[in-house]
Amino acid sequence: MSIRHGLLALLERGPMYGYQLRAAFEESTGTTWPLNIGQVYTTLSRLERDGLVRPLPENDGGQRPYEITDPGRSELAQWFATPISRTDRPRDELAIKLALALTTPGVDVRAVVQTQRTATMRALQEYTRLKSRENDPADLPWRLVLDAMIFQAEAEIRWLDHCEASLMRYPPPPPKTIPATAPDPEHSEVTHS
């Protein structure tokens, strides 16, 4: 999720200052994605620079609230209307890790898979425990985020099972070696006798 658009969505509710934005963001996502206060203020500065928010006068407590501008509302509406593309998401670090484990000498790929499966199972158990809490209609945003995390963990476990089955059927190929290159005559030292 874009912090930029998350803050715009929160400011659409009304003016807020940095700590209020962080608290509202974490409340909306059920604290599943902690937000660093530095990220909030850096993002607010960029949003102000881009004309999407504007600062208001400081309140009695010395905090400076921000409000969304009309261009900010347009950007937010565009974000909500645009589907998230798979290419917009961060790289899948686990897939990259396993691909590299397969081609790195001395790595026990099955142990890598097993370690990840154990960690993902623990996370899934924790998400399931959190989900068993009492239902409150105000918790719907948090529950939807939690459901997404449960589905992602379940899918990761299925994929790890698939990886393990593939390792049993197809042993990893031997790692490729990169041939040594000959010295470059233009950059090698020449000794004169």
N, C-alpha and C positions, 0 to 999 in steps of 0.2 A: 504494500500500500504506500502511496505517496504521502509523506508527512505534510507536504505542501497542500494537497487537496484535503487531507484530514483536518488541518487547521482551518481551511476555508469553510468546510462543512460545519465545524464547531462555531465559527464566527457568524455563520448564517443564523444561529440561534439568538445571537446578540453579542454586544461588545464584551471582551474578556481580556485579561492580562495573562502573561506567560504561565504563571503557576496554575491559574484557573484552566487554561487550555490544556496543560499537561494532565491535570486531574480529570478533566472531562474526557480527554482522549483515552486515558487508562480505564476510566469507568465504562466508556462505550465499548472498549475491546476486552473488558473483563480482566484487565491487567495482564493479558496474555502477551502483550507487546509493550514492555516498559519503554517509556520515552524519556530521554535525557533532556533536562531543562535547557542545556546548551543548544540542543537541536531545535528546540522550540524557538529560542530567541534568534538563532541564525536564520531559521526559516522565515520568521516574522520580518527580519531585515530584508530578506530577498523579496518577500511578498510586497513589502512597502516600496522597495526599489522598482518593482515591476508594476506598481500602481494597483495592486489587487486588494490591499488593505491600507488603512490610514490610522495613524496613532491619534488618540484622543488626549485631552489634557490629563495630567496626573490626578489621581483621586486623593482623598485625605490621607490614605495610608502610604502614599508615595509610589503606588503602582501606576503604570501607564497602560490603560486598556487600548485595544485595537478594534476596529470595526471593518467589516468587509465593504468593498466599493462595488459599484455597478459592474466594472470590468471583472472584478473578482467573482461576482455572482454568475457572470457569463461563462467564465472559465470553469467554475464549479458545475454548472449545468452541463457544459460540454463533457466534463469528466464523467459525470453520472450517466450521460447518454452514450458514452464510448465503451465498448466491451474491452476487457483486459485481454491482451494478446499473450500467448505463451512466450513470445520473444521479449515481452515487457517484464517478465519475472526474472528474478536472479538466477544465476546458473545453479544447476543441481549439483551441489558439492559432493553429495554421496555418490552419484553416478560417476563423476570425474574421479573421485577417490578409488572406486572399484576398478575403473578402467586402467588407472595408473598402477594399482596393486597387481593387476594381471600381467603387467609388462615390466614390473620392477623385480629384479632378482632378489631372492631371499624373503619375499613377503608371503606369509601364509594367508592367502585370500579367504579361505574358509573361516579362519579366525577373525578376519576383518568383518566378514558377513555376520558371524555369530555375535561379535561384540556389538555391532550396530543393532541386530535384532533384539538383543537383551535390553539395550537402552531404549529402543522404540517401544518395546513391550511395557517397560516401566512407565514411560510417558503415557501410553495408551491407558494403562491402569489408573494413573493419576487423573487423566481427563475424564475417564468414566466415573471415578469417585466424585470429581467436581460436579459432574452432570447429575448425580443422584441427589443433589441438594434440592430443597423445596422449590417448586416452580413459583415464580413471581412474574407477572406480566412485564414489569419494568426490566427484568433480566433478559428479555428477548435478544437484544443486540449481542450481549455476552454469550448467550446460549448458541446463537448462530455461529459466532467465531469459534466457540468450543466444538460445535459439531464439525466445522471445517477441519479443525485440528485432529479430531477423532478419525474422520474419513481419510485425511492425509496419512496418519499413522497406520491405519489399516491397509491402505494402498501400499505404503512403504514395506510393511511386513509381507504382503503378497509378492511384491517385487523381489524382496530378499529371498523368499522361498524359491521363486523362479531362478534367481541367480545361483542359488545353491544346487538346484536340480540341473541347471546348465553346466555347472562345474563338474558334476558327477558324469554327465554325458560326454562333455567335451573338455578334456584336460586343457589347462591354459597352454598356449604356444610358448616355446622358449623365447626369452626376451631378445629383442633385436639389439644388435650391437652397432654402434656408430663407428664407421671406419675412421681410423686416424688419418688426418690429412697430412699431406707432404708440406714441408715448410715453404712459405711463399718467398721466392727469391728476391722480390722487391723489398721485403721487410725483414729479411734475415741479416744478421750481422756479417760483414765481410772482414776477414782479417788479412792484413797485408804483411808479407814477410820481407 
